[in-house]
Amino acid sequence: MQLDQVRTVLDRPGPYVSVHLDVSRATEDARQQLDARWTTSRHELERHGIAPAVIDEIGERLHEPTHLPGEVRRTIVATPEGVVLDDARAGSSWWPEGVSVGPLPDLAGWLGMVDGEFPFVLVRADRAGADLEVYVARGRGVAEATSVDGETMDIRKLPEGDWMQKKYQQRAENNWQANAELVAGQLRELATSYQPRVVIVCGDVRARTDLVEIIGEVPQVDVEVVESGGRAAGVDEDALWADVQRVLDAYEARDTEDLLQTLARGKAVGEGAALGVDPVVDAFVQGGVDTLAIDLATAHEKAIDAADHPGLTLPESAAGAGPLPADQVLVAAAAMTDAGLTVLPRDVLEEPVAATLRWG
């Protein structure tokens, strides 16, 4: 993932308040549970001397409805100037809830949820047109939804082999093709705006076939077809989204495998990759990190003192702060040097952190 949002946060002077809390509304007492969690968190921030106006703003945002189903985590980062990051994500998280104040933001819980995500479009097609839903990432609500409806034709019962049947069938097929062209035109506009990585098509078999043939021409966009789902009322949404998740998981798995192969090649030839905390920090000092691969939990247990690494690019608030959690330091360094980031478990990396380099 790219760290543009993190860079925007770090461009504002700290210290940073980091809040990562469960804001789910799926149970009857969810609101009361959130109130209790926030009361505890508020007292913690007051003990740190955070300005009342900043605390109030954080509390208001935490209590805003997310309109997301199931489990939901909300991450908020604030500086003395106010909130600089506010993001809610559906789904469970392995990272514990928490509130912290420090010279760097604590974004591990958020990064664990957003890493590997990319924009995609879900197209529910039938022979009259399609419903198109744009998602900037899984775990987020619909960013934009639109429908395309072309010309429809009444289904007539005509004798088998009758010349009128053949004429009508040809008209119907031309009509379906024209409707698919309309859908493809709308999809091209959405692709220009959102740059989706993949378009996932479901619905009527004939409509899917016509549409896939056309949108396969959209540059730099993959097309995947799933068997469940459609435009009709009563479709099994659970089955559809299970299929969608499988498609997205497959893309993430391929990305991970590509990164691991790059790291393995670099390790084998002794260039193009760095493994371990100190080698990765040295690579950041040289401005050579292309992508940081990190096990957030293990890296969090280690410390890095910026004073021991002259030239390490960090916000001013962290420069003289002494030893800080390695995950926070490395994520900040990646964001400030335009490096990418991938979250991986240590049993895959063999080290808490690794990096692919911009040069060999």
Order of alpha helices (4+ residues) and beta strands (2+ residues): alpha-beta-alpha-alpha-beta-beta-beta-alpha-beta-beta-beta-alpha-beta-alpha-beta-alpha-beta-alpha-beta-alpha-beta-alpha-beta-alpha-beta-alpha-beta
